[in-house]
């Protein structure tokens, strides 16, 4: 695991890096060399590192960018740096690029001051060392607390999002009419937790399965009409008077002369009684059954048997059915007319009704039987009847009232349908939330996060105070003259002469660039001199404020300009001397000669015998493509860059890779023109070393001995290269169609020319780039 930056996982909307992902790019090593043509995106990539160094995107053109950079510090686990946590990163990076030069050096004015620590002030230095150690401990503690807080924040936010989604899914089962729950999200859950802080952590808010079923049914969006029901209960005395009257009647008997035979045979007695009524009605002296005259004594005996008292008793018995009252008329609502959640309760309420009514009816039916028996035998006083008990009446009334309660619940909901269903949904929402919140220990985690952030703030205050004290000590220890001496000594080594120096200007609080000891600012600096001054200045500043190079990630963007090739070796050796001990080193260049020097130094480190083998250095290149929008990507360098010692190999490899394409995009077309000139010029100069006046003569003399090469093809190649490879301005409207149309064909003609002139050379080059 690399101690530093291991990969750029993603990089979006960062200049030409529109949508870079870490595909085809190995993990960074300790030493990293990046090759790319001008305009490919080297400087943009260096600005990404400078944003990390400055811990901000503000003030750049990349405020809308997004990135993920994987890194590790001092053997710790891998971490991810993004645009969101950029300000908290602990990476110690120093970046040399045009932005650094522009911010620190005014070529017509002053160079910013460098503060190197005076090692002679022993006591102040001890205090500074102690403060720096304390600062590192505080920063480490702050980073840990910030990670705890961030991890808790991430965990809590993931919990809220996941739980809100679960609640939304659960409540969807009820229906999708309620937009609140249809669009339920993390914010909805946070509002619930805030407004129901006590209930959300109360175990009583978590419902049983039966309660969940009930609330789910109750929250159903299906409306129903109100139910009409007459709750006709009966009083406890409803049957009492009837019972008393009937008991009294059953104990009555008429006082008369009883004919024993009739008494003992009630059916004959009833028959004779009816016959007596018929006889009296018709004033007849005969028996209409036998036709004989009825004896007077028999009539007297019968009249005595059927006396007036007997007749009155019979009349009472006939009317006694009035003592057998029916229960009040009862019309029960259907089960289906109730809301679902009340149906079971209603069924339970109605269930005892049949049994109670049957029992009451059986008692009243017994009364009717006794009346019928009494009617048949008025003289029987032995019959006894059972009363309808108060308990039985209470049971009946309870059923009626229970039914009325169910009806009332149903009607209350029907009248207030929206508010009732909403309350049930809230109960379910609270249940699902509380179940998760309690299990997750949400309150504890929120409190822990609050504590962690408070610790971060306290540590931040401590760090600010320590930094202030460090700056005070550094001001006492710092000595601009020490920095000047160190800079001038290194600059002299770099450029090989002492004519250019820095001189401290106390009024300007910076340095003036002096030539040959003059008090005036040096004028007309060459590009090489500017590059040398800027690079040496940067390396000198690496030691500023007692910075340790071994704990520093150093990023160098093209420390050699296009106009100072004589300083290539000086720049390379200076880089190697001062930056080899860096924690991690990134070098970017467009100059192939410089690339070779650094490549051979870096990649040789991988050849050191060590078990297990360790990759200490890697090479990369920046590739650009155009798909409507020009985009760049960092990838592993090919063999043409890593295995061979000439730019010619690289040129041939690039052109050969383009020749198989049916179409070239705009970037590839302009690249094709430049590469073609360099390749053809290098090839022909080597094949025909006799001096020619210009490129045109070189082409003409090179092809004239080969009749296979058509003059018109050679002319097309020359015209194309001469017109498009060195244009100072890109004339888009006039040239693009020609470029796009001719490039693939001209590229194949050019490679065929090389093959025709030297087939052995071409075949070997082809083998190299295709292996």
C-alpha positions in Angstrom: 0.0 0.0 0.0 1.5 3.3 -1.1 2.2 5.9 1.5 0.6 8.8 -0.3 -1.8 9.2 -3.2 -2.6 5.8 -4.8 -5.1 6.7 -7.5 -7.4 9.3 -9.0 -10.6 7.1 -9.0 -12.8 9.7 -10.7 -12.4 13.3 -12.0 -15.3 15.1 -13.5 -15.9 18.6 -14.9 -12.3 19.5 -14.2 -11.2 21.3 -17.3 -10.4 18.8 -20.1 -10.9 16.0 -17.6 -14.7 15.8 -18.3 -15.2 12.2 -17.1 -12.0 10.5 -16.1 -12.1 7.2 -14.4 -9.2 5.0 -13.2 -9.4 2.6 -16.1 -6.1 1.5 -17.7 -4.1 3.3 -15.1 -2.1 1.4 -12.4 -1.9 2.5 -8.8 0.6 5.4 -8.3 4.0 4.5 -6.9 6.5 6.4 -4.9 8.0 7.9 -8.2 5.6 8.8 -11.0 6.5 10.1 -14.4 3.7 11.5 -16.7 4.3 12.3 -20.4 1.9 14.5 -22.4 1.9 16.8 -25.3 1.2 20.5 -24.8 -2.6 21.0 -24.4 -3.2 17.4 -23.4 -4.0 18.3 -19.8 -0.7 18.2 -17.8 -1.2 21.7 -16.4 -4.8 20.9 -15.6 -3.7 17.8 -13.7 -1.1 19.8 -11.8 -3.9 22.2 -10.8 -5.8 19.4 -9.2 -2.8 18.7 -6.9 -2.5 22.4 -6.2 -6.1 22.5 -5.1 -5.3 19.7 -2.7 -2.3 21.7 -1.5 -4.5 24.8 -0.9 -7.4 22.7 0.5 -9.9 24.5 -1.6 -11.5 24.9 -5.1 -12.5 28.5 -4.5 -10.8 31.0 -6.7 -10.3 28.4 -9.5 -12.4 27.5 -12.6 -13.2 24.1 -11.1 -15.7 24.9 -8.4 -18.3 22.6 -10.0 -15.9 19.7 -10.3 -16.2 16.4 -8.5 -13.4 13.9 -7.8 -12.5 10.9 -5.7 -8.8 10.5 -4.8 -7.6 7.4 -2.9 -4.8 7.9 -0.5 -3.1 6.5 2.7 -0.9 8.2 5.3 1.7 6.5 7.5 0.3 3.0 7.1 -3.3 3.9 7.9 -6.2 2.4 6.0 -7.1 3.8 2.6 -9.1 7.1 2.7 -11.0 8.9 0.0 -10.5 12.6 -0.7 -13.4 14.4 -2.5 -14.4 18.0 -3.3 -16.6 17.8 -0.1 -13.9 17.0 2.4 -11.0 18.8 0.6 -10.7 21.4 3.3 -10.0 18.8 6.0 -7.4 16.8 4.1 -4.0 16.2 5.9 -1.9 15.6 2.7 1.3 17.6 2.7 1.7 18.5 -1.0 3.9 21.1 -2.7 3.2 21.8 -6.4 5.4 23.4 -8.9 3.5 24.7 -12.0 2.7 28.0 -13.7 0.2 28.9 -11.0 2.9 28.6 -8.3 5.2 30.8 -10.4 2.6 33.4 -11.1 1.6 33.6 -7.4 5.1 33.9 -6.1 7.3 35.7 -8.7 6.7 39.0 -10.4 9.3 39.0 -13.2 9.2 42.8 -13.3 9.0 43.3 -9.5 9.8 41.2 -6.5 9.9 37.5 -5.6 8.0 36.6 -2.4 10.0 36.0 0.7 11.3 32.6 1.9 11.4 31.9 5.6 14.1 29.4 6.6 14.6 28.6 10.3 17.8 29.8 11.9 19.3 26.7 13.5 21.5 28.8 15.9 18.6 29.9 18.2 18.6 26.7 20.3 16.0 27.5 23.0 13.5 29.0 20.6 14.0 26.0 18.3 13.2 23.6 21.1 10.0 25.5 21.8 9.2 25.4 18.1 9.8 21.6 18.0 7.6 21.1 21.0 4.8 23.1 19.5 5.1 21.3 16.2 4.9 17.9 18.0 1.9 19.1 19.9 0.4 20.4 16.7 0.8 17.0 15.0 -0.8 15.3 18.0 -3.7 17.7 18.0 -4.1 17.4 14.2 -4.1 13.6 14.5 -6.7 13.7 17.3 -8.8 16.2 15.3 -8.6 14.0 12.2 -9.7 11.0 14.3 -12.6 12.9 15.9 -13.6 14.3 12.5 -13.6 10.8 11.1 -15.7 9.6 14.0 -18.1 12.5 13.4 -18.1 12.0 9.6 -18.6 8.2 10.0 -21.5 8.7 12.4 -23.0 11.4 10.1 -22.7 9.0 7.1 -24.2 6.1 9.2 -27.0 8.3 10.5 -27.8 9.7 7.0 -27.8 6.2 5.5 -30.1 5.0 8.3 -32.5 7.9 7.7 -32.6 7.3 3.9 -33.0 3.5 4.3 -35.6 3.8 7.0 -37.6 6.4 5.1 -37.6 4.2 2.1 -38.8 1.2 4.2 -41.6 3.4 5.7 -42.6 4.6 2.2 -42.7 1.0 0.9 -44.7 -0.2 4.0 -47.3 2.6 3.8 -47.7 2.1 0.0 -49.5 -1.2 0.8 -52.4 0.9 2.2 -52.7 3.0 -0.9 -51.1 5.6 -3.0 -53.6 8.4 -2.6 -51.8 10.2 0.2 -49.0 12.3 -1.4 -47.3 12.6 2.0 -46.5 9.0 2.1 -46.2 8.5 -1.6 -43.3 11.1 -1.5 -41.9 10.0 1.9 -38.2 10.6 2.2 -35.4 11.3 4.6 -36.6 14.9 5.3 -40.1 13.5 6.2 -38.5 11.1 8.7 -36.3 13.8 10.2 -39.4 15.9 10.7 -41.1 13.0 12.5 -38.2 12.5 14.8 -38.0 16.2 15.6 -41.7 16.7 16.3 -42.2 13.3 18.1 -39.0 13.1 20.0 -40.5 11.4 23.1 -42.7 8.9 21.2 -40.1 7.9 18.7 -37.9 6.3 21.5 -40.9 4.9 23.5 -41.2 1.1 23.1 -44.9 1.5 23.4 -44.9 3.1 20.0 -43.9 -0.2 18.5 -47.1 -2.1 17.7 -47.9 -5.8 17.9 -48.8 -7.7 14.8 -52.5 -7.5 15.7 -52.2 -3.8 16.1 -50.4 -3.4 12.8 -53.2 -5.4 11.1 -55.8 -3.2 12.7 -54.2 0.1 11.9 -53.5 -1.1 8.3 -57.2 -1.9 7.8 -58.2 1.3 9.5 -56.0 3.4 7.2 -57.6 1.9 4.1 -58.8 4.6 1.7 -62.1 2.9 1.0 -65.0 5.0 2.4 -68.4 3.5 3.6 -71.9 4.9 4.5 -73.2 5.4 8.0 -75.2 2.5 9.6 -78.7 2.9 11.0 -79.3 0.8 14.1 -82.0 1.1 16.9 -80.4 0.0 20.1 -83.7 -1.1 21.8 -82.7 -2.6 25.2 -85.3 -4.0 27.6 -85.8 -3.1 31.3 -85.2 -5.5 34.1 -89.0 -5.5 34.8 -89.9 -6.2 31.2 -91.0 -9.8 31.9 -91.5 -9.6 35.7 -95.2 -8.5 35.8 -96.1 -11.1 33.1 -94.4 -13.7 35.1 -96.3 -12.7 38.3 -99.7 -12.6 36.6 -99.2 -15.9 34.8 -98.0 -17.6 38.0 -101.1 -16.3 39.8 -103.4 -17.5 36.9 -101.9 -21.0 36.9 -102.6 -21.4 40.6 -106.3 -20.4 40.2 -109.2 -23.0 40.3 -113.1 -22.4 40.2 -115.2 -23.3 43.3 -118.1 -25.6 42.0 -119.6 -29.1 42.0 -117.0 -31.1 40.3 -117.9 -34.0 38.1 -114.9 -36.2 38.7 -115.0 -37.9 35.3 -114.9 -34.6 33.4 -112.1 -33.3 35.7 -110.1 -36.4 35.1 -110.7 -36.3 31.4 -109.9 -32.7 30.2 -110.6 -33.5 26.6 -114.1 -34.7 27.3 -114.6 -31.8 29.7 -113.6 -29.4 26.9 -116.0 -31.2 24.5 -118.9 -31.1 27.0 -118.2 -27.4 27.8 -118.5 -26.6 24.1 -121.7 -28.7 23.8 -123.2 -26.8 26.8 -122.7 -23.6 25.0 -124.3 -24.9 21.9 -127.2 -26.3 23.9 -127.8 -23.0 25.6 -127.6 -21.1 22.4 -130.2 -23.3 20.7 -132.5 -23.6 23.7 -132.7 -27.3 22.9 -133.9 -30.0 25.3 -132.3 -32.8 23.3 -128.8 -33.9 23.0 -127.9 -33.4 19.4 -125.4 -36.2 19.6 -127.6 -39.0 20.7 -131.0 -37.4 20.0 -132.3 -38.2 23.6 -133.8 -35.7 25.9 -131.3 -34.4 28.5 -132.3 -35.2 32.0 -132.9 -32.2 34.2 -130.7 -33.5 36.9 -127.9 -34.0 34.4 -128.2 -30.4 33.2 -128.2 -29.2 36.8 -125.1 -31.3 37.5 -123.4 -30.0 34.4 -124.3 -26.4 35.2 -122.8 -26.8 38.6 -119.7 -28.2 37.1 -119.4 -25.4 34.6 -120.1 -22.5 37.0 -119.6 -18.8 36.3 -116.3 -18.8 38.2 -115.2 -21.5 35.9 -116.2 -19.5 32.9 -114.4 -16.5 34.1 -111.3 -18.6 34.7 -111.5 -20.0 31.2 -111.8 -16.5 29.8 -108.7 -15.5 31.7 -106.8 -18.5 30.5 -107.9 -17.7 26.9 -106.5 -14.2 27.3 -103.4 -15.3 29.1 -101.2 -15.1 25.9 -100.8 -11.4 26.6 -98.5 -12.5 29.4 -96.1 -13.9 26.9 -94.4 -10.7 25.4 -92.0 -10.9 22.5 -88.6 -9.3 22.5 -88.4 -5.8 20.8 -88.0 -6.0 17.0 -84.3 -6.1 16.1 -82.8 -5.4 12.6 -79.1 -6.2 12.5 -76.8 -4.5 10.0 -74.8 -6.8 7.7 -71.1 -7.4 8.5 -70.0 -6.1 5.1 -71.5 -2.6 5.9 -68.8 -2.1 8.5 -65.3 -0.9 7.9 -62.9 -3.8 7.8 -61.3 -3.1 11.1 -64.7 -3.2 12.9 -66.0 -6.4 11.3 -64.4 -8.8 13.7 -65.5 -6.8 16.7 -69.0 -6.7 15.3 -69.0 -10.4 14.7 -67.8 -11.0 18.3 -70.5 -8.6 19.7 -73.3 -10.4 17.7 -72.2 -13.9 18.5 -74.0 -14.3 21.9 -77.2 -12.9 20.6 -78.8 -16.0 19.2 -78.1 -18.0 22.4 -79.6 -15.3 24.6 -82.7 -14.8 22.5 -83.2 -18.6 22.2 -83.0 -19.0 26.0 -85.5 -16.2 26.6 -87.8 -17.5 23.9 -87.6 -21.0 25.4 -88.8 -19.6 28.7 -91.6 -17.7 27.1 -92.6 -20.7 25.0 -92.8 -22.7 28.2 -95.2 -20.1 29.5 -97.4 -20.7 26.4 -97.3 -24.4 27.0 -98.5 -24.0 30.5 -101.3 -21.7 29.4 -102.4 -24.3 26.9 -102.3 -27.0 29.5 -104.3 -24.7 31.9 -106.8 -24.1 29.1 -107.3 -27.8 28.8 -107.5 -28.4 32.5 -108.5 -25.3 34.4 -108.6 -27.2 37.6 -104.9 -28.1 37.4 -103.0 -25.8 39.8 -99.7 -27.9 39.8 -97.9 -26.1 36.9 -94.9 -24.0 37.7 -93.1 -21.6 35.3 -89.5 -20.2 35.2 -88.8 -16.5 35.3 -86.7 -14.6 32.7 -83.8 -13.7 35.1 -82.2 -10.3 35.4 -78.9 -11.9 34.4 -80.4 -13.1 31.1 -81.9 -9.6 30.5 -78.5 -8.1 31.2 -76.8 -10.4 28.7 -79.4 -9.4 26.1 -78.9 -5.7 26.7 -75.1 -6.1 26.7 -75.2 -7.6 23.2 -77.4 -4.7 22.0 -75.1 -2.1 23.5 -72.0 -3.8 22.1 -73.5 -3.7 18.7 -74.4 -0.1 19.2 -70.8 0.6 20.2 -69.5 -1.0 16.9 -72.0 1.0 14.9 -70.9 4.2 16.7 -67.2 3.5 15.9 -68.1 2.9 12.3 -70.3 6.0 12.0 -67.6 8.2 13.8 -65.1 7.1 11.2 -67.5 7.6 8.4 -68.3 11.2 9.5 -64.6 12.0 10.0 -63.0 9.7 7.4 -60.0 11.7 6.5 -58.9 12.6 10.1 -59.4 9.0 11.3 -57.5 7.4 8.5 -54.7 10.0 8.9 -54.4 9.1 12.6 -54.0 5.4 11.8 -51.4 6.2 9.2 -49.5 8.3 11.7 -49.6 5.4 14.2 -48.1 3.1 11.5 -45.5 5.7 10.5 -44.5 6.1 14.2 -44.4 2.3 14.6 -42.1 1.7 11.6 -39.9 4.6 12.6 -39.7 3.8 16.3 -39.0 0.2 15.6 -35.9 1.2 13.5 -34.9 4.2 15.7 -34.8 2.1 18.9 -33.0 -0.8 17.3 -30.4 1.6 15.7 -29.9 3.5 18.9 -30.5 6.7 17.0 -30.5 9.0 20.0 -27.2 7.7 21.2 -25.5 8.0 17.8 -26.8 11.5 17.4 -25.5 12.5 20.8 -22.1 10.8 20.0 -22.0 12.8 16.7 -22.7 16.0 18.6 -19.9 15.2 21.1 -17.5 14.3 18.2 -18.2 17.6 16.4 -17.8 19.5 19.7 -14.4 17.8 20.2 -13.4 18.7 16.6 -14.3 22.4 17.3 -12.3 22.4 20.6 -9.3 20.8 18.9 -9.6 23.3 16.1 -9.5 26.1 18.6 -6.4 24.5 20.2 -4.8 24.0 16.8 -5.4 27.7 15.9 -3.8 28.8 19.1 -0.8 26.5 18.6 -0.4 27.6 15.0 -0.4 31.2 16.1 2.3 30.4 18.6 4.3 28.5 16.0 4.1 31.6 13.7 5.3 33.8 16.5 8.3 31.5 17.1 9.0 31.1 13.4 9.0 34.9 13.0 11.7 35.0 15.7 13.6 32.2 14.2 13.2 33.0 10.5 16.0 34.7 8.6 15.5 35.9 5.0 19.2 36.2 4.5 19.6 32.5 5.2 17.1 31.8 2.4 18.9 34.2 0.0 22.2 32.5 0.6 20.7 29.0 0.1 18.8 30.1 -3.1 21.8 31.8 -4.7 24.1 28.9 -4.0 21.7 26.5 -5.7 20.9 28.8 -8.6 24.6 29.1 -9.4 24.9 25.3 -9.5 21.8 25.1 -11.7 22.8 27.5 -14.4 26.6 27.2 -14.0 27.3 30.8 -13.3 26.8 33.4 -10.6 25.6 36.5 -12.5 22.0 36.0 -11.4 21.2 36.4 -7.6 18.4 37.3 -5.3 18.7 40.3 -2.9 16.4 40.9 0.0 14.4 44.1 -0.1 13.3 44.9 3.5 10.8 47.6 2.3 9.1 45.3 -0.2 9.5 42.3 2.2 10.6 40.2 -0.7 13.5 39.6 -3.1 14.7 41.4 -6.2 16.4 39.5 -9.0 19.8 41.1 -9.6 22.2 40.6 -12.5 25.9 41.0 -11.8 25.3 42.6 -8.4 23.2 45.5 -9.8 20.8 47.2 -7.5 18.2 47.4 -10.3 15.9 44.6 -11.1 17.3 42.3 -13.8 15.6 42.8 -17.2 15.2 40.6 -20.3 15.5 37.3 -18.5 15.5 34.3 -20.9 12.9 31.6 -20.7 15.7 29.3 -19.4 16.7 31.7 -16.7 13.1 32.2 -15.7 12.6 28.5 -15.5 15.8 28.0 -13.5 14.9 30.8 -11.0 11.3 29.5 -10.5 12.4 25.9 -10.1 15.2 26.7 -7.6 12.9 29.0 -5.7 10.3 26.3 -5.4 12.8 23.7 -4.2 14.2 26.2 -1.7 10.7 26.8 -0.4 10.3 23.1 0.2 12.4 23.6 3.3 10.4 26.7 4.5 9.0 26.6 8.0 11.2 23.6 8.7 9.2 21.4 6.3 10.5 17.8 6.1 10.8 16.6 2.4 10.4 13.0 3.6 6.9 13.8 4.7 6.0 15.8 1.5 4.3 14.8 -1.7 6.1 16.8 -4.5 4.4 17.6 -7.8 6.6 19.1 -10.7 5.0 20.3 -13.9 7.5 20.8 -16.7 10.6 22.2 -14.9 12.2 22.8 -18.3 10.8 25.1 -21.0 10.8 24.5 -24.8 13.6 27.1 -25.2 16.2 25.9 -22.7 17.2 22.4 -23.8 20.7 23.2 -22.7 19.5 23.2 -19.2 17.8 19.7 -19.4 20.6 17.9 -17.5 20.9 20.7 -14.9 17.1 20.5 -14.3 17.1 16.7 -14.1 20.1 16.5 -11.7 18.7 19.3 -9.5 15.3 17.4 -9.4 17.0 14.2 -8.5 19.2 15.7 -5.8 16.5 17.6 -4.0 13.3 15.5 -4.5 14.5 11.9 -4.4 13.8 11.7 -0.7 10.2 13.0 -1.0 7.4 10.8 0.4 6.0 10.7 -3.2 7.1 12.4 -6.4 5.1 13.3 -9.5 6.9 14.7 -12.5 5.0 15.9 -15.7 6.7 16.9 -18.9 6.1 17.3 -22.6 9.8 17.2 -23.5 10.8 13.8 -24.6 14.5 14.3 -23.9 13.7 15.3 -20.3 11.3 12.4 -20.1 14.1 10.0 -21.0 16.4 11.4 -18.3 13.8 11.1 -15.6 12.4 7.8 -16.9 15.8 6.1 -16.8 16.5 7.3 -13.2 13.0 6.4 -11.9 12.3 3.1 -13.6 15.7 1.8 -12.8 14.6 1.6 -9.2 12.3 -1.2 -10.1 15.3 -3.3 -11.2 16.8 -3.4 -7.7 17.0 -6.9 -6.4 14.6 -7.1 -3.6 12.3 -9.9 -2.4 9.5 -9.7 -2.9 9.9 -7.4 -5.9 8.7 -3.8 -5.2 7.4 -1.4 -7.8 8.8 2.0 -6.8 8.3 3.8 -10.1 5.7 4.0 -12.9 5.3 5.9 -16.1 2.0 7.3 -17.5 0.8 9.2 -20.5 -2.2 11.6 -21.0 -4.4 10.6 -23.9 -7.0 13.0 -25.4 -10.0 12.1 -27.5 -12.9 14.0 -28.9 -16.5 12.9 -28.9 -18.2 16.2 -29.4 -16.3 17.4 -26.4 -12.5 17.1 -26.1 -11.6 14.9 -23.1 -8.3 13.7 -21.5 -7.5 10.6 -19.5 -4.4 9.4 -17.6 -3.3 5.9 -18.6 -0.3 3.6 -18.3 2.6 4.6 -20.7 3.1 2.2 -23.6 6.3 0.4 -24.5 7.2 3.0 -27.1 7.7 5.4 -24.1 9.1 3.1 -21.5 11.3 0.7 -23.5 13.0 2.8 -26.2 15.4 5.7 -26.1 14.2 7.8 -28.9 11.2 10.0 -29.6 11.2 8.4 -33.0 9.8 5.2 -31.5 7.0 7.1 -29.9 6.1 9.0 -33.0 6.0 5.8 -35.1 3.9 4.1 -32.5 1.3 6.9 -32.4 1.0 7.2 -36.2 0.8 3.5 -36.6 -2.0 3.3 -34.1 -3.9 6.0 -36.0 -3.5 4.4 -39.5 -6.0 1.6 -38.8 -8.8 4.1 -38.0 -11.5 4.7 -40.6 -12.0 8.3 -39.3 -9.9 10.6 -37.1 -11.4 13.1 -34.7 -10.3 16.8 -34.8 -7.7 16.4 -32.1 -6.2 13.3 -33.8 -6.0 15.2 -37.1 -3.9 18.0 -35.8 -1.8 15.6 -33.9 -1.4 13.5 -37.0 0.0 16.5 -39.0 2.6 17.4 -36.3 3.7 13.9 -35.7 4.0 13.2 -39.5 6.4 16.0 -40.0 8.6 15.0 -37.1 8.6 11.4 -38.1 9.3 12.0 -41.8 11.9 14.6 -41.1 13.8 12.3 -38.7 13.6 9.3 -41.0 14.8 11.2 -44.1 17.6 13.0 -42.3 19.0 9.7 -41.1 18.6 8.0 -44.4 20.0 10.9 -46.4 22.4 12.8 -44.1 23.7 15.0 -46.8 22.7 18.5 -46.0 19.6 19.9 -47.7 18.4 23.4 -47.7 14.9 22.8 -46.4 12.2 20.2 -45.7 10.9 20.4 -49.2 14.2 19.5 -50.7 14.7 16.7 -48.2 11.4 15.2 -49.3 12.0 15.6 -53.0 15.6 14.1 -52.8 14.4 11.3 -50.6 11.7 9.9 -52.9 13.1 10.6 -56.3 15.1 7.3 -56.4 12.0 5.3 -55.7 9.7 5.1 -58.7 7.1 3.2 -56.7 6.4 6.4 -54.8 4.1 8.5 -57.0 5.1 12.2 -57.3 1.5 13.2 -56.7 1.4 11.2 -53.4 4.7 12.8 -52.2 3.2 16.2 -53.0 0.0 15.5 -51.0 2.1 14.4 -48.0 4.3 17.5 -48.2 1.4 19.9 -48.8 -0.5 18.4 -45.9 2.4 18.5 -43.4 3.6 21.9 -44.5 0.2 23.5 -44.3 -1.1 22.1 -41.0 1.9 21.1 -38.8 3.3 24.6 -38.0 0.2 26.8 -38.3 0.3 29.6 -35.7 -3.5 29.8 -35.9 -6.1 27.1 -36.5 -8.3 28.3 -39.3 -11.3 26.1 -38.4 -13.7 27.1 -41.1 -11.3 26.6 -44.1 -9.2 23.7 -43.0 -11.2 21.3 -40.9 -13.0 19.5 -43.8 -9.6 19.0 -45.6 -8.0 17.7 -42.5 -10.7 15.3 -41.6 -11.0 14.1 -45.2 -7.4 13.7 -46.1 -5.6 12.7 -42.8 -6.3 8.9 -42.9 -5.3 8.5 -46.5 -2.2 10.7 -46.2 -1.1 8.9 -43.0 -1.1 5.5 -44.9 0.8 7.1 -47.8 3.4 8.4 -45.5 4.0 5.0 -43.8 4.1 3.3 -47.2 6.8 5.8 -48.3 8.9 4.8 -45.2 8.4 1.2 -46.0 9.3 1.6 -49.7 12.5 3.5 -48.9 13.6 1.1 -46.1 11.4 -2.0 -45.8 13.7 -3.7 -43.2 13.6 -0.7 -41.0 9.8 -0.4 -41.4 9.2 -4.1 -40.6 11.3 -3.9 -37.4 9.5 -0.8 -36.3 6.2 -2.4 -37.0 7.2 -5.5 -35.0 8.2 -3.3 -32.1 4.9 -1.4 -31.9 2.7 -4.4 -32.5 4.3 -6.8 -30.0 
